């Protein structure tokens, strides 16, 4: 089968391909021509870190499986049939309960996703179950470290926020407490990290970037 473009972003080209007789997803990192001498090293590093994160998450139901890394800046993962969450009908609460269970299983291994404000990083399978993709910003830290616990709370917050946006289900008291506990830190994060990083990546990696209603904090 010819390669089918799934996503062409600032940093990567994602395609559906045939691998060992079955559909798979090939992700090719591509950085800016403004850094011609550094681009291969940056691409290899970015692909390698995402590949390692997928390997660390292997065995957790609801996380895509890594398949192969044929080149430094390229890796393949399993193809999951379904649609990305923004294009799906509003799922029931049970869907988000299952998604939270997947996220917490990652946290149990010290892995935080760090990109769950984007609904498009969640696939809704034909049977209605969620699958997490795109571990480009994911990191692994000691489970009991303060930073890991903080980032884990951010992951949970984004799932809850997207659930509220898509279904109208309000936060319960425990969820509201988590939202309240991260509000000030989310504001600091936006001012000190998110905004400067967005400006930097737009300068280094120009191109259109489509956003969805849930891609930014309320």
N, C-alpha and C positions, 0 to 999 in steps of 0.2 A: 504494500500500500504506500502511496506517496505521503510525505510528511504533511500533516494538517496543522496549520498555525492555530494555537489556542490563545496565546497571549504574546504580544510584543511590547515589553516594557522598557524602561530606561536602562535596566541592568541585565535583562535576560530575555531570551527568546524561548518560549515554551511551545512544544509541538507534540502532537500525537503521531507515533510511529509504530512500526511493527518490530518487535524484539523477540527473537526465538519463537516465532510463529504466533505471538499473541500481541494485542495492543499494549502499548506502554507510553509513558510521557517522557520526552527528552527535554532537558533544560540546559540551554547553552548560555553561559554567562558572557556578556559582552559589555565592555566598559567604553570609555570615551576615547575618540581619536586624539583628544587633546593631551593624552598621556601615552603616546605610542610605545615608549620604552617600558613603562610600568604596567600597561594593560594586561599582558599575559600573566604576570605574577599576581595581579589583583584578581583577575578572573579565576585563576587556579585556587587562590585563597578563599574566595567567596563560594565557589562550587564545593571545595573541600569541607568547609565548615558546615554548610547545609547538609552535605552528604553524611558527615559524622553525626549530626544531630538526628537525622533519620535512622541511622544505625543504632544510636542510643535508645531511640523510641521503639525499636522493633519489638513486636510481640504485644503491643498495646492495641486492642481492638479499636478501630476508628481512626487509626493513623496510617497514612499511605506507606507502603513498603519500598525501601530502596532496592534497585535491581542490579545496576552496574554503573561503573564510572570509566567509560572508554577513553577519556582524555582529561587532562588536568582541569579544564574549564567546562566540562560536560558531565552530567550524570543522568541516569534513567531511573524512574520510579514506576510503580504500578499504575495502570490506567484504572480509574474508578468511574463506572457509568453513573450518570445522574446529572444534576444541574447545580450550578452554584446557588447559594442561599438567596441572593437578591432576586434571582429569576424564578424561585420556587413559590408556590402558594404558602401563605403564612402557616408554619408548622405548629403543631400542638405543644403544650407545655412539656410533654414527655420527651419531645425532641431535644429541648434545651436541657432537661434533666440529664439526658444521655450525653449531650455535648459537655456539660459540666463534669460528668464522671470521667470522660476522656481527658479533659484538661487537668483534672485533679490526679489522674493516673500519671500524667506527664510530670506534674509537680512532685509526685512521690519519688520520681527518679532525679529530681533536681533540675528538670527541664522546664523552662518557661517559653511560651510561644512568642509573645511580645508583638503580635500583629493581628490580634483578634478584633481590633476595632474595624477591620475590613471584613465584611460579611462574605466577600468573594473567596476568602480562604477556608470556607466551609462548603463541602459538597453535600447535597441531599441525594442519597442513593434512591433508586426506584422503589426499594422496600421502605423508604422513609427514614432510614438511619443516617446519622451524620458521619462525615469523614473529614478529618483535618488535613490540609495541604499547606504548602509554602512555609518552610521553616527557615527562610532566609535570615530573619532577625532573631531566631531562637538562640538561647544560650543555656549552658549547663553550669550550675553552681552547687556548692554544698547545700544539701536539703535544709539544714538548720540555720543557714546564714541569713542575716537580716535582709540583705539585698534580694535573695531568692524569695523570701517570704513576702517582701514588698511587691516584686514583679508578679508573683503568683496572685496576689490580691488584685493587681491591675488586670491580669488575664480574666479572672472571675468577674470583675466589674464589667468588662467589655461584653462578655457573654450575657450578663444580666441586662445591660443597657440595650443590646441588640434585641433581646427577647421582648423587652418592654416596647421598643420601637415597632417590632413586627407583629406583636400579638396584643399589645395593650395590657398585658398582665403586670400589675404593680409589684413593687418590691415588697417582700414580707419584712417583718421587723429586723431579722438577722441580716437580710440582704441590704436593707436601708442603712443599717449600722456600718456595713462594709463600704457602701457607697460614701457615706459621710466621712469615714475614716481615711479615705483616699482623696477626698476633694481638694484639700490644700496641696497635697503632693502632686496631684495631677496638674494643678495650675503651675506649680514650680517646674514640673517636667516640660510643659508646653513652652514656657518662657526660656528655659535654660538649655533645653536639648532639642525639642521637636522643631521649633521655629528656625533656629540656626541650622539644623541638619537639613531641613527642607530647602532652605535658601542655598546651602552648599550643593546639594544634589541637583537642584535645578540648574545651577551654574555649570557643574561638571558633566551632568548627564541630561542635556536638554531634550525636550520632547513633551508631548501632551500626556497628562496624567489625569485620567477620569476618576472622579470621586463619587461616592454614593452618600445618601443622607446620613448613614451611620458611620461614615469614615472619620468623623471628628467628634470629640467629646461634646456633650450638651452643655 
